Amino acid sequence: GQYGDQLQFGGRHCVDTFVEAVTALACLSWMPGGVTFAGLHFCVRHEECHTAAAESAGRC
């Protein structure tokens, strides 16, 4: 988050910040249900996403 502005607008730390953001999304994609960021969904096991969504919908 420290160089988020450079990621958005370009700058000296743009590449490093992009790599860190992609690495974080890759790690979070292993969580049950995956992760949704900027309207895109990332997951490793898509069938678990449906199960997690159904379970969370039942709690509300």
C-alpha distance matrix in Angstrom:
0.0 3.8 5.5 5.0 8.4 9.9 9.3 11.1 13.7 14.1 14.1 14.6 11.3 11.4 13.2 11.3 8.0 10.4 12.2 9.4 8.8 12.6 13.3 11.6 13.7 16.6 16.5 16.3 19.1 21.4 21.2 24.3 23.8 20.9 17.8 17.6 14.7 15.4 19.1 19.3 20.5 19.9 22.4 24.7 27.7 28.1 31.1 29.0 26.8 30.0 31.2 28.0 28.1 31.7 31.3 28.6 30.8 33.7 32.0 31.4
3.8 0.0 3.8 5.8 8.1 9.0 9.8 11.9 13.5 13.5 12.6 12.6 9.7 10.9 13.2 11.1 8.5 11.8 13.5 11.1 11.5 15.2 15.6 14.5 16.9 19.5 19.4 19.6 22.5 24.6 24.6 27.8 27.4 24.5 21.5 21.4 18.3 18.8 22.5 22.8 24.0 23.4 25.8 28.0 31.1 31.7 34.7 32.6 30.5 33.8 34.9 31.7 31.8 35.5 35.0 32.3 34.5 37.3 35.5 34.9
5.5 3.8 0.0 3.8 5.4 5.3 6.4 8.9 10.1 9.7 8.9 9.3 6.7 7.4 10.2 9.0 6.5 9.5 11.9 10.5 10.8 14.2 15.3 14.9 16.8 19.4 20.0 20.4 22.7 25.2 25.6 28.8 28.2 24.9 21.9 21.4 18.0 17.9 21.7 21.9 23.6 23.0 25.8 27.9 31.2 31.6 34.9 33.2 30.9 34.1 35.6 32.7 32.6 36.3 36.2 33.6 35.6 38.7 37.2 36.5
5.0 5.8 3.8 0.0 3.8 5.4 5.0 6.3 8.6 9.4 10.1 11.6 9.1 8.2 11.0 10.5 7.1 8.9 11.9 10.7 9.6 12.9 14.8 13.9 15.1 18.1 19.0 18.8 20.9 23.8 23.9 26.9 25.8 22.7 19.4 18.4 14.8 14.4 18.2 18.7 20.7 20.5 23.6 26.1 29.2 29.2 32.5 30.9 28.4 31.4 33.1 30.2 29.8 33.5 33.6 30.9 32.6 35.9 34.5 33.6
8.4 8.1 5.4 3.8 0.0 3.8 5.4 5.1 6.0 7.6 8.4 10.9 9.6 8.6 12.1 12.5 9.7 11.2 14.6 14.0 12.9 15.9 18.1 17.5 18.4 21.4 22.6 22.3 24.2 27.2 27.4 30.2 28.9 25.8 22.4 20.9 17.3 16.1 19.8 20.7 23.1 23.3 26.6 29.2 32.2 32.0 35.4 34.0 31.3 34.1 36.1 33.2 32.5 36.2 36.5 33.7 35.1 38.4 37.1 35.9
9.9 9.0 5.3 5.4 3.8 0.0 3.8 5.3 5.1 4.6 4.9 7.3 6.4 5.3 9.1 10.0 8.0 9.5 12.8 12.9 12.6 15.2 17.3 17.5 18.5 21.0 22.5 22.8 24.5 27.5 28.1 31.1 30.0 26.7 23.5 22.3 18.6 17.6 21.2 21.5 23.9 23.7 26.9 29.2 32.5 32.5 36.0 34.8 32.3 35.3 37.3 34.6 34.1 37.9 38.3 35.7 37.2 40.6 39.5 38.5
9.3 9.8 6.4 5.0 5.4 3.8 0.0 3.8 5.8 5.5 7.2 9.2 7.3 4.6 7.5 8.7 6.2 6.4 10.1 10.5 9.5 11.8 14.3 14.6 15.2 17.7 19.5 19.7 21.1 24.2 25.0 28.0 26.7 23.3 20.2 19.0 15.3 14.4 18.0 17.9 20.3 20.0 23.3 25.6 28.9 28.9 32.4 31.4 28.9 31.9 34.0 31.4 31.0 34.7 35.3 32.9 34.4 37.8 36.9 36.1
11.1 11.9 8.9 6.3 5.1 5.3 3.8 0.0 3.8 5.9 8.8 11.8 10.7 7.9 10.8 12.5 9.8 9.5 13.3 13.7 11.9 14.0 17.0 16.8 16.8 19.6 21.6 21.3 22.4 25.8 26.3 28.9 27.2 24.0 20.7 18.8 15.0 13.2 16.7 17.3 20.1 20.6 24.1 26.8 29.8 29.3 32.8 31.9 29.1 31.8 34.1 31.7 30.7 34.4 35.2 32.6 33.8 37.3 36.5 35.3
13.7 13.5 10.1 8.6 6.0 5.1 5.8 3.8 0.0 3.8 6.8 10.4 10.6 8.3 11.6 13.7 11.8 11.8 15.5 16.3 15.1 17.0 19.9 20.1 20.3 22.9 24.9 24.9 26.0 29.3 30.0 32.6 31.0 27.7 24.4 22.5 18.7 16.7 20.0 20.7 23.7 24.1 27.7 30.2 33.3 32.8 36.4 35.6 32.8 35.5 37.9 35.4 34.4 38.1 39.0 36.4 37.4 41.0 40.2 38.9
14.1 13.5 9.7 9.4 7.6 4.6 5.5 5.9 3.8 0.0 3.7 7.2 7.9 5.5 8.7 11.1 10.2 10.4 13.6 15.0 14.6 16.2 18.8 19.7 20.2 22.3 24.4 24.9 26.0 29.1 30.2 33.1 31.8 28.3 25.2 23.8 20.1 18.6 21.9 21.9 24.6 24.5 27.9 30.0 33.4 33.3 36.9 36.2 33.7 36.5 38.8 36.5 35.8 39.6 40.4 38.0 39.3 42.8 42.0 41.0
14.1 12.6 8.9 10.1 8.4 4.9 7.2 8.8 6.8 3.7 0.0 3.8 5.6 5.3 8.5 10.2 10.1 11.3 14.0 15.1 15.5 17.4 19.5 20.4 21.6 23.5 25.2 26.1 27.5 30.4 31.5 34.6 33.6 30.1 27.2 26.1 22.5 21.4 24.8 24.8 27.2 26.7 29.8 31.7 35.2 35.4 39.1 38.1 35.8 38.8 40.9 38.5 38.1 41.9 42.4 40.0 41.5 44.9 43.9 43.1
14.6 12.6 9.3 11.6 10.9 7.3 9.2 11.8 10.4 7.2 3.8 0.0 3.8 5.7 7.8 8.7 9.7 11.6 13.3 14.4 15.8 17.6 19.0 20.3 22.0 23.5 24.9 26.3 27.9 30.3 31.7 35.0 34.4 30.8 28.1 27.5 24.1 23.5 27.0 26.5 28.6 27.6 30.4 32.0 35.6 36.2 39.9 38.8 36.7 40.0 41.9 39.4 39.4 43.2 43.5 41.2 43.0 46.3 45.2 44.6
11.3 9.7 6.7 9.1 9.6 6.4 7.3 10.7 10.6 7.9 5.6 3.8 0.0 3.8 5.7 5.4 6.1 8.6 10.1 10.7 12.3 14.3 15.5 16.6 18.5 20.1 21.3 22.7 24.4 26.8 28.0 31.4 31.0 27.4 24.8 24.5 21.2 21.0 24.6 24.0 25.7 24.5 27.2 28.8 32.4 33.1 36.7 35.4 33.5 36.8 38.5 36.0 36.1 39.9 40.0 37.8 39.8 43.0 41.8 41.4
11.4 10.9 7.4 8.2 8.6 5.3 4.6 7.9 8.3 5.5 5.3 5.7 3.8 0.0 3.8 5.6 5.3 6.1 8.7 10.0 10.6 12.3 14.2 15.5 16.6 18.3 20.1 21.2 22.5 25.2 26.6 29.8 29.0 25.3 22.7 22.0 18.6 18.1 21.5 20.9 22.9 22.0 24.9 26.6 30.2 30.6 34.3 33.3 31.2 34.4 36.3 34.0 33.9 37.6 38.1 35.9 37.7 41.0 40.1 39.6
13.2 13.2 10.2 11.0 12.1 9.1 7.5 10.8 11.6 8.7 8.5 7.8 5.7 3.8 0.0 3.8 5.5 5.1 6.2 8.7 9.9 10.6 12.2 14.3 15.5 16.4 18.4 20.0 21.0 23.5 25.3 28.6 28.1 24.3 22.1 21.8 18.8 18.8 21.9 20.6 22.2 20.8 23.4 24.7 28.4 29.1 32.8 31.9 30.1 33.4 35.4 33.3 33.4 37.2 37.7 35.8 37.8 41.0 40.3 40.1
11.3 11.1 9.0 10.5 12.5 10.0 8.7 12.5 13.7 11.1 10.2 8.7 5.4 5.6 3.8 0.0 3.8 5.5 5.2 6.3 8.7 10.0 10.6 12.5 14.5 15.3 16.6 18.5 20.1 22.2 23.8 27.3 27.2 23.5 21.4 21.6 18.8 19.5 22.7 21.3 22.4 20.7 23.0 24.1 27.8 28.9 32.4 31.2 29.6 33.1 34.7 32.3 32.8 36.6 36.7 34.8 37.1 40.1 39.1 39.1
8.0 8.5 6.5 7.1 9.7 8.0 6.2 9.8 11.8 10.2 10.1 9.7 6.1 5.3 5.5 3.8 0.0 3.8 5.4 5.1 6.2 8.6 9.8 10.6 12.5 14.2 15.4 16.6 18.4 20.8 22.0 25.4 24.9 21.4 18.8 18.8 15.8 16.3 19.7 18.8 20.1 18.8 21.3 23.0 26.5 27.3 30.8 29.3 27.5 30.9 32.5 29.9 30.2 34.0 34.1 32.0 34.1 37.2 36.1 35.9
10.4 11.8 9.5 8.9 11.2 9.5 6.4 9.5 11.8 10.4 11.3 11.6 8.6 6.1 5.1 5.5 3.8 0.0 3.8 5.4 5.1 6.1 8.5 9.9 10.7 12.2 14.3 15.4 16.5 19.2 20.7 23.9 23.2 19.5 17.1 16.8 13.8 14.2 17.3 16.0 17.4 16.1 18.9 20.5 24.1 24.7 28.3 27.3 25.3 28.6 30.5 28.3 28.4 32.2 32.6 30.8 32.7 35.9 35.2 35.0
12.2 13.5 11.9 11.9 14.6 12.8 10.1 13.3 15.5 13.6 14.0 13.3 10.1 8.7 6.2 5.2 5.4 3.8 0.0 3.8 5.5 5.2 6.0 8.6 10.0 10.4 12.3 14.2 15.3 17.5 19.4 22.8 22.6 18.9 17.1 17.6 15.3 16.4 19.2 17.2 17.9 15.8 18.0 19.0 22.7 23.9 27.4 26.3 24.9 28.4 30.0 27.9 28.5 32.2 32.5 30.9 33.1 36.1 35.5 35.7
9.4 11.1 10.5 10.7 14.0 12.9 10.5 13.7 16.3 15.0 15.1 14.4 10.7 10.0 8.7 6.3 5.1 5.4 3.8 0.0 3.8 5.5 5.1 6.2 8.7 9.8 10.6 12.3 14.2 16.2 17.6 21.1 21.2 17.6 15.7 16.5 14.3 16.0 18.9 17.3 17.7 15.6 17.6 18.8 22.4 23.6 26.9 25.3 23.9 27.5 28.8 26.3 27.1 30.8 30.6 28.9 31.3 34.2 33.2 33.5
8.8 11.5 10.8 9.6 12.9 12.6 9.5 11.9 15.1 14.6 15.5 15.8 12.3 10.6 9.9 8.7 6.2 5.1 5.5 3.8 0.0 3.8 5.4 5.1 6.3 8.7 10.0 10.6 12.3 15.0 16.0 19.3 18.7 15.2 12.7 13.1 10.6 12.1 15.1 13.7 14.4 12.8 15.3 17.2 20.6 21.3 24.7 23.2 21.3 24.7 26.3 23.8 24.2 27.9 28.1 26.1 28.3 31.4 30.5 30.5
12.6 15.2 14.2 12.9 15.9 15.2 11.8 14.0 17.0 16.2 17.4 17.6 14.3 12.3 10.6 10.0 8.6 6.1 5.2 5.5 3.8 0.0 3.8 5.4 5.1 6.1 8.7 9.8 10.5 13.2 15.0 18.1 17.6 13.9 12.1 12.6 10.8 12.5 14.8 12.6 12.9 10.7 13.0 14.5 18.0 18.9 22.5 21.4 19.7 23.2 24.9 22.9 23.4 27.1 27.5 26.0 28.2 31.2 30.8 31.0
13.3 15.6 15.3 14.8 18.1 17.3 14.3 17.0 19.9 18.8 19.5 19.0 15.5 14.2 12.2 10.6 9.8 8.5 6.0 5.1 5.4 3.8 0.0 3.8 5.5 5.0 6.2 8.6 9.9 11.6 13.6 17.1 17.4 13.8 12.7 14.2 13.0 15.5 17.6 15.2 14.7 11.9 13.2 14.0 17.6 19.1 22.4 20.9 19.9 23.6 24.8 22.7 23.8 27.3 27.3 26.1 28.6 31.3 30.7 31.4
11.6 14.5 14.9 13.9 17.5 17.5 14.6 16.8 20.1 19.7 20.4 20.3 16.6 15.5 14.3 12.5 10.6 9.9 8.6 6.2 5.1 5.4 3.8 0.0 3.8 5.4 5.2 6.1 8.6 10.5 11.4 15.0 15.2 11.8 10.2 12.0 10.9 13.8 16.0 14.1 13.4 11.0 12.3 13.8 17.0 18.3 21.4 19.4 18.1 21.8 22.8 20.2 21.3 24.9 24.6 23.1 25.7 28.4 27.5 28.1
13.7 16.9 16.8 15.1 18.4 18.5 15.2 16.8 20.3 20.2 21.6 22.0 18.5 16.6 15.5 14.5 12.5 10.7 10.0 8.7 6.3 5.1 5.5 3.8 0.0 3.8 5.4 5.0 6.0 9.0 10.2 13.2 12.7 9.0 7.3 8.8 8.2 11.2 12.9 10.6 9.7 7.3 9.1 11.1 14.3 15.1 18.4 16.9 15.2 18.8 20.2 18.0 18.6 22.3 22.5 21.1 23.4 26.3 25.8 26.3
16.6 19.5 19.4 18.1 21.4 21.0 17.7 19.6 22.9 22.3 23.5 23.5 20.1 18.3 16.4 15.3 14.2 12.2 10.4 9.8 8.7 6.1 5.0 5.4 3.8 0.0 3.8 5.5 5.2 7.2 9.7 12.9 13.0 9.4 9.2 11.4 11.4 14.4 15.5 12.6 11.0 7.7 8.3 9.0 12.6 14.2 17.4 16.1 15.2 18.8 20.1 18.3 19.6 23.0 23.2 22.4 24.8 27.5 27.3 28.2
16.5 19.4 20.0 19.0 22.6 22.5 19.5 21.6 24.9 24.4 25.2 24.9 21.3 20.1 18.4 16.6 15.4 14.3 12.3 10.6 10.0 8.7 6.2 5.2 5.4 3.8 0.0 3.8 5.4 5.8 7.7 11.3 12.4 9.3 9.5 12.5 12.9 16.3 17.6 15.0 13.0 9.8 9.5 9.9 13.0 15.1 17.8 15.7 15.2 19.0 19.6 17.5 19.2 22.5 22.1 21.3 24.2 26.5 25.9 27.1
16.3 19.6 20.4 18.8 22.3 22.8 19.7 21.3 24.9 24.9 26.1 26.3 22.7 21.2 20.0 18.5 16.6 15.4 14.2 12.3 10.6 9.8 8.6 6.1 5.0 5.5 3.8 0.0 3.8 5.3 5.4 8.9 9.3 6.2 6.0 9.3 10.4 14.1 15.0 12.8 10.6 8.0 7.8 9.5 12.0 13.3 15.9 13.5 12.5 16.2 16.8 14.3 15.8 19.2 18.8 17.7 20.6 23.0 22.4 23.4
19.1 22.5 22.7 20.9 24.2 24.5 21.1 22.4 26.0 26.0 27.5 27.9 24.4 22.5 21.0 20.1 18.4 16.5 15.3 14.2 12.3 10.5 9.9 8.6 6.0 5.2 5.4 3.8 0.0 3.8 5.5 8.0 7.9 4.4 5.7 8.8 10.6 14.0 14.2 11.3 8.5 5.2 4.2 5.9 8.6 9.9 12.9 11.1 10.2 13.9 15.0 13.2 14.6 17.9 18.1 17.5 20.0 22.5 22.5 23.7
21.4 24.6 25.2 23.8 27.2 27.5 24.2 25.8 29.3 29.1 30.4 30.3 26.8 25.2 23.5 22.2 20.8 19.2 17.5 16.2 15.0 13.2 11.6 10.5 9.0 7.2 5.8 5.3 3.8 0.0 3.8 6.5 8.2 6.1 8.6 12.1 14.2 17.7 17.8 15.0 11.9 8.7 6.2 5.7 7.8 10.3 12.4 10.2 10.5 14.2 14.4 12.9 15.2 18.1 17.7 17.7 20.6 22.5 22.5 24.2
21.2 24.6 25.6 23.9 27.4 28.1 25.0 26.3 30.0 30.2 31.5 31.7 28.0 26.6 25.3 23.8 22.0 20.7 19.4 17.6 16.0 15.0 13.6 11.4 10.2 9.7 7.7 5.4 5.5 3.8 0.0 3.8 6.0 5.1 7.5 11.3 13.7 17.5 17.4 15.3 12.1 9.8 7.6 8.3 9.2 10.9 12.4 9.3 9.3 12.9 12.5 10.3 12.7 15.6 14.8 14.4 17.6 19.4 19.0 20.8
24.3 27.8 28.8 26.9 30.2 31.1 28.0 28.9 32.6 33.1 34.6 35.0 31.4 29.8 28.6 27.3 25.4 23.9 22.8 21.1 19.3 18.1 17.1 15.0 13.2 12.9 11.3 8.9 8.0 6.5 3.8 0.0 3.8 5.5 8.7 12.0 15.1 18.7 17.9 16.0 12.4 10.9 8.2 8.9 8.1 9.2 9.6 6.1 6.5 9.7 8.8 6.8 9.7 12.2 11.3 11.6 14.7 16.3 16.3 18.4
23.8 27.4 28.2 25.8 28.9 30.0 26.7 27.2 31.0 31.8 33.6 34.4 31.0 29.0 28.1 27.2 24.9 23.2 22.6 21.2 18.7 17.6 17.4 15.2 12.7 13.0 12.4 9.3 7.9 8.2 6.0 3.8 0.0 3.8 6.6 9.2 12.7 16.0 14.7 13.0 9.4 8.9 6.9 8.9 8.1 7.6 8.6 5.7 3.8 7.2 7.6 5.3 7.0 10.1 10.3 10.1 12.5 14.8 15.2 16.7
20.9 24.5 24.9 22.7 25.8 26.7 23.3 24.0 27.7 28.3 30.1 30.8 27.4 25.3 24.3 23.5 21.4 19.5 18.9 17.6 15.2 13.9 13.8 11.8 9.0 9.4 9.3 6.2 4.4 6.1 5.1 5.5 3.8 0.0 3.8 7.0 10.1 13.5 12.8 10.6 7.1 5.6 4.3 7.1 8.0 8.0 10.4 8.3 6.4 10.0 11.2 9.1 10.2 13.6 14.0 13.3 15.6 18.2 18.4 19.5
17.8 21.5 21.9 19.4 22.4 23.5 20.2 20.7 24.4 25.2 27.2 28.1 24.8 22.7 22.1 21.4 18.8 17.1 17.1 15.7 12.7 12.1 12.7 10.2 7.3 9.2 9.5 6.0 5.7 8.6 7.5 8.7 6.6 3.8 0.0 3.8 6.5 10.1 10.0 8.4 5.8 5.4 6.6 10.0 11.5 11.0 13.6 11.7 9.1 12.3 13.9 11.3 11.5 15.2 15.6 14.1 16.1 19.1 19.0 19.4
17.6 21.4 21.4 18.4 20.9 22.3 19.0 18.8 22.5 23.8 26.1 27.5 24.5 22.0 21.8 21.6 18.8 16.8 17.6 16.5 13.1 12.6 14.2 12.0 8.8 11.4 12.5 9.3 8.8 12.1 11.3 12.0 9.2 7.0 3.8 0.0 3.8 6.8 6.2 5.4 4.2 6.2 8.7 12.4 13.8 12.4 15.2 14.0 10.7 13.2 15.4 13.1 12.1 15.9 16.9 14.9 16.2 19.7 19.7 19.4
14.7 18.3 18.0 14.8 17.3 18.6 15.3 15.0 18.7 20.1 22.5 24.1 21.2 18.6 18.8 18.8 15.8 13.8 15.3 14.3 10.6 10.8 13.0 10.9 8.2 11.4 12.9 10.4 10.6 14.2 13.7 15.1 12.7 10.1 6.5 3.8 0.0 3.8 5.4 5.3 6.5 8.0 11.2 14.8 16.8 15.6 18.7 17.6 14.4 17.0 19.2 16.8 15.8 19.5 20.5 18.2 19.4 22.9 22.7 22.0
15.4 18.8 17.9 14.4 16.1 17.6 14.4 13.2 16.7 18.6 21.4 23.5 21.0 18.1 18.8 19.5 16.3 14.2 16.4 16.0 12.1 12.5 15.5 13.8 11.2 14.4 16.3 14.1 14.0 17.7 17.5 18.7 16.0 13.5 10.1 6.8 3.8 0.0 3.8 5.5 8.4 10.7 14.2 17.8 19.7 18.1 21.2 20.5 17.2 19.3 21.9 19.7 18.1 21.7 23.0 20.6 21.3 24.9 24.8 23.7
19.1 22.5 21.7 18.2 19.8 21.2 18.0 16.7 20.0 21.9 24.8 27.0 24.6 21.5 21.9 22.7 19.7 17.3 19.2 18.9 15.1 14.8 17.6 16.0 12.9 15.5 17.6 15.0 14.2 17.8 17.4 17.9 14.7 12.8 10.0 6.2 5.4 3.8 0.0 3.8 6.7 10.0 13.3 16.9 18.2 16.0 18.9 18.7 15.1 16.7 19.6 17.9 15.9 19.2 21.1 18.9 19.1 22.8 23.2 22.1
19.3 22.8 21.9 18.7 20.7 21.5 17.9 17.3 20.7 21.9 24.8 26.5 24.0 20.9 20.6 21.3 18.8 16.0 17.2 17.3 13.7 12.6 15.2 14.1 10.6 12.6 15.0 12.8 11.3 15.0 15.3 16.0 13.0 10.6 8.4 5.4 5.3 5.5 3.8 0.0 3.8 6.6 10.1 13.5 15.2 13.3 16.6 16.5 13.3 15.3 18.3 16.9 15.5 18.9 20.8 19.2 19.8 23.4 24.0 23.4
20.5 24.0 23.6 20.7 23.1 23.9 20.3 20.1 23.7 24.6 27.2 28.6 25.7 22.9 22.2 22.4 20.1 17.4 17.9 17.7 14.4 12.9 14.7 13.4 9.7 11.0 13.0 10.6 8.5 11.9 12.1 12.4 9.4 7.1 5.8 4.2 6.5 8.4 6.7 3.8 0.0 3.8 6.7 10.2 11.6 9.8 13.0 12.8 9.7 12.0 14.9 13.6 12.6 16.1 17.8 16.6 17.6 20.9 21.7 21.6
19.9 23.4 23.0 20.5 23.3 23.7 20.0 20.6 24.1 24.5 26.7 27.6 24.5 22.0 20.8 20.7 18.8 16.1 15.8 15.6 12.8 10.7 11.9 11.0 7.3 7.7 9.8 8.0 5.2 8.7 9.8 10.9 8.9 5.6 5.4 6.2 8.0 10.7 10.0 6.6 3.8 0.0 3.8 7.1 9.4 8.8 12.4 11.9 9.7 12.8 15.1 13.8 13.9 17.4 18.6 17.8 19.4 22.4 23.0 23.5
22.4 25.8 25.8 23.6 26.6 26.9 23.3 24.1 27.7 27.9 29.8 30.4 27.2 24.9 23.4 23.0 21.3 18.9 18.0 17.6 15.3 13.0 13.2 12.3 9.1 8.3 9.5 7.8 4.2 6.2 7.6 8.2 6.9 4.3 6.6 8.7 11.2 14.2 13.3 10.1 6.7 3.8 0.0 3.8 5.7 6.0 9.5 8.7 7.5 10.9 12.7 11.8 12.8 15.9 16.8 16.7 18.6 21.2 22.0 23.1
24.7 28.0 27.9 26.1 29.2 29.2 25.6 26.8 30.2 30.0 31.7 32.0 28.8 26.6 24.7 24.1 23.0 20.5 19.0 18.8 17.2 14.5 14.0 13.8 11.1 9.0 9.9 9.5 5.9 5.7 8.3 8.9 8.9 7.1 10.0 12.4 14.8 17.8 16.9 13.5 10.2 7.1 3.8 0.0 3.8 6.2 9.1 8.8 9.1 12.3 13.5 13.3 15.0 17.6 18.3 18.9 21.0 23.1 24.0 25.5
27.7 31.1 31.2 29.2 32.2 32.5 28.9 29.8 33.3 33.4 35.2 35.6 32.4 30.2 28.4 27.8 26.5 24.1 22.7 22.4 20.6 18.0 17.6 17.0 14.3 12.6 13.0 12.0 8.6 7.8 9.2 8.1 8.1 8.0 11.5 13.8 16.8 19.7 18.2 15.2 11.6 9.4 5.7 3.8 0.0 3.8 5.6 5.7 7.1 9.6 10.5 11.2 13.0 15.0 16.0 17.1 19.0 20.8 22.1 24.0
28.1 31.7 31.6 29.2 32.0 32.5 28.9 29.3 32.8 33.3 35.4 36.2 33.1 30.6 29.1 28.9 27.3 24.7 23.9 23.6 21.3 18.9 19.1 18.3 15.1 14.2 15.1 13.3 9.9 10.3 10.9 9.2 7.6 8.0 11.0 12.4 15.6 18.1 16.0 13.3 9.8 8.8 6.0 6.2 3.8 0.0 3.8 5.3 5.1 6.9 9.0 10.0 10.9 12.8 14.6 15.6 16.9 19.0 20.7 22.1
31.1 34.7 34.9 32.5 35.4 36.0 32.4 32.8 36.4 36.9 39.1 39.9 36.7 34.3 32.8 32.4 30.8 28.3 27.4 26.9 24.7 22.5 22.4 21.4 18.4 17.4 17.8 15.9 12.9 12.4 12.4 9.6 8.6 10.4 13.6 15.2 18.7 21.2 18.9 16.6 13.0 12.4 9.5 9.1 5.6 3.8 0.0 3.8 5.4 5.4 6.6 8.9 10.1 11.0 12.7 14.6 15.7 17.2 19.2 21.1
29.0 32.6 33.2 30.9 34.0 34.8 31.4 31.9 35.6 36.2 38.1 38.8 35.4 33.3 31.9 31.2 29.3 27.3 26.3 25.3 23.2 21.4 20.9 19.4 16.9 16.1 15.7 13.5 11.1 10.2 9.3 6.1 5.7 8.3 11.7 14.0 17.6 20.5 18.7 16.5 12.8 11.9 8.7 8.8 5.7 5.3 3.8 0.0 3.8 5.4 5.0 6.0 8.4 9.8 10.4 12.1 14.0 15.4 16.9 19.0
26.8 30.5 30.9 28.4 31.3 32.3 28.9 29.1 32.8 33.7 35.8 36.7 33.5 31.2 30.1 29.6 27.5 25.3 24.9 23.9 21.3 19.7 19.9 18.1 15.2 15.2 15.2 12.5 10.2 10.5 9.3 6.5 3.8 6.4 9.1 10.7 14.4 17.2 15.1 13.3 9.7 9.7 7.5 9.1 7.1 5.1 5.4 3.8 0.0 3.8 5.4 5.2 6.0 8.5 9.9 10.6 12.1 14.3 15.7 17.1
30.0 33.8 34.1 31.4 34.1 35.3 31.9 31.8 35.5 36.5 38.8 40.0 36.8 34.4 33.4 33.1 30.9 28.6 28.4 27.5 24.7 23.2 23.6 21.8 18.8 18.8 19.0 16.2 13.9 14.2 12.9 9.7 7.2 10.0 12.3 13.2 17.0 19.3 16.7 15.3 12.0 12.8 10.9 12.3 9.6 6.9 5.4 5.4 3.8 0.0 3.8 5.5 5.1 6.1 8.6 10.0 10.5 12.4 14.6 16.1
31.2 34.9 35.6 33.1 36.1 37.3 34.0 34.1 37.9 38.8 40.9 41.9 38.5 36.3 35.4 34.7 32.5 30.5 30.0 28.8 26.3 24.9 24.8 22.8 20.2 20.1 19.6 16.8 15.0 14.4 12.5 8.8 7.6 11.2 13.9 15.4 19.2 21.9 19.6 18.3 14.9 15.1 12.7 13.5 10.5 9.0 6.6 5.0 5.4 3.8 0.0 3.8 5.5 5.2 6.2 8.7 9.9 10.8 12.9 15.1
28.0 31.7 32.7 30.2 33.2 34.6 31.4 31.7 35.4 36.5 38.5 39.4 36.0 34.0 33.3 32.3 29.9 28.3 27.9 26.3 23.8 22.9 22.7 20.2 18.0 18.3 17.5 14.3 13.2 12.9 10.3 6.8 5.3 9.1 11.3 13.1 16.8 19.7 17.9 16.9 13.6 13.8 11.8 13.3 11.2 10.0 8.9 6.0 5.2 5.5 3.8 0.0 3.8 5.4 5.1 6.1 8.5 10.0 11.0 13.0
28.1 31.8 32.6 29.8 32.5 34.1 31.0 30.7 34.4 35.8 38.1 39.4 36.1 33.9 33.4 32.8 30.2 28.4 28.5 27.1 24.2 23.4 23.8 21.3 18.6 19.6 19.2 15.8 14.6 15.2 12.7 9.7 7.0 10.2 11.5 12.1 15.8 18.1 15.9 15.5 12.6 13.9 12.8 15.0 13.0 10.9 10.1 8.4 6.0 5.1 5.5 3.8 0.0 3.8 5.5 5.2 6.1 8.7 10.2 11.3
31.7 35.5 36.3 33.5 36.2 37.9 34.7 34.4 38.1 39.6 41.9 43.2 39.9 37.6 37.2 36.6 34.0 32.2 32.2 30.8 27.9 27.1 27.3 24.9 22.3 23.0 22.5 19.2 17.9 18.1 15.6 12.2 10.1 13.6 15.2 15.9 19.5 21.7 19.2 18.9 16.1 17.4 15.9 17.6 15.0 12.8 11.0 9.8 8.5 6.1 5.2 5.4 3.8 0.0 3.8 5.6 5.1 6.4 9.0 10.6
31.3 35.0 36.2 33.6 36.5 38.3 35.3 35.2 39.0 40.4 42.4 43.5 40.0 38.1 37.7 36.7 34.1 32.6 32.5 30.6 28.1 27.5 27.3 24.6 22.5 23.2 22.1 18.8 18.1 17.7 14.8 11.3 10.3 14.0 15.6 16.9 20.5 23.0 21.1 20.8 17.8 18.6 16.8 18.3 16.0 14.6 12.7 10.4 9.9 8.6 6.2 5.1 5.5 3.8 0.0 3.8 5.5 5.3 6.7 9.4
28.6 32.3 33.6 30.9 33.7 35.7 32.9 32.6 36.4 38.0 40.0 41.2 37.8 35.9 35.8 34.8 32.0 30.8 30.9 28.9 26.1 26.0 26.1 23.1 21.1 22.4 21.3 17.7 17.5 17.7 14.4 11.6 10.1 13.3 14.1 14.9 18.2 20.6 18.9 19.2 16.6 17.8 16.7 18.9 17.1 15.6 14.6 12.1 10.6 10.0 8.7 6.1 5.2 5.6 3.8 0.0 3.8 5.4 5.3 7.0
30.8 34.5 35.6 32.6 35.1 37.2 34.4 33.8 37.4 39.3 41.5 43.0 39.8 37.7 37.8 37.1 34.1 32.7 33.1 31.3 28.3 28.2 28.6 25.7 23.4 24.8 24.2 20.6 20.0 20.6 17.6 14.7 12.5 15.6 16.1 16.2 19.4 21.3 19.1 19.8 17.6 19.4 18.6 21.0 19.0 16.9 15.7 14.0 12.1 10.5 9.9 8.5 6.1 5.1 5.5 3.8 0.0 3.8 5.5 5.7
33.7 37.3 38.7 35.9 38.4 40.6 37.8 37.3 41.0 42.8 44.9 46.3 43.0 41.0 41.0 40.1 37.2 35.9 36.1 34.2 31.4 31.2 31.3 28.4 26.3 27.5 26.5 23.0 22.5 22.5 19.4 16.3 14.8 18.2 19.1 19.7 22.9 24.9 22.8 23.4 20.9 22.4 21.2 23.1 20.8 19.0 17.2 15.4 14.3 12.4 10.8 10.0 8.7 6.4 5.3 5.4 3.8 0.0 3.8 5.7
32.0 35.5 37.2 34.5 37.1 39.5 36.9 36.5 40.2 42.0 43.9 45.2 41.8 40.1 40.3 39.1 36.1 35.2 35.5 33.2 30.5 30.8 30.7 27.5 25.8 27.3 25.9 22.4 22.5 22.5 19.0 16.3 15.2 18.4 19.0 19.7 22.7 24.8 23.2 24.0 21.7 23.0 22.0 24.0 22.1 20.7 19.2 16.9 15.7 14.6 12.9 11.0 10.2 9.0 6.7 5.3 5.5 3.8 0.0 3.8
31.4 34.9 36.5 33.6 35.9 38.5 36.1 35.3 38.9 41.0 43.1 44.6 41.4 39.6 40.1 39.1 35.9 35.0 35.7 33.5 30.5 31.0 31.4 28.1 26.3 28.2 27.1 23.4 23.7 24.2 20.8 18.4 16.7 19.5 19.4 19.4 22.0 23.7 22.1 23.4 21.6 23.5 23.1 25.5 24.0 22.1 21.1 19.0 17.1 16.1 15.1 13.0 11.3 10.6 9.4 7.0 5.7 5.7 3.8 0.0
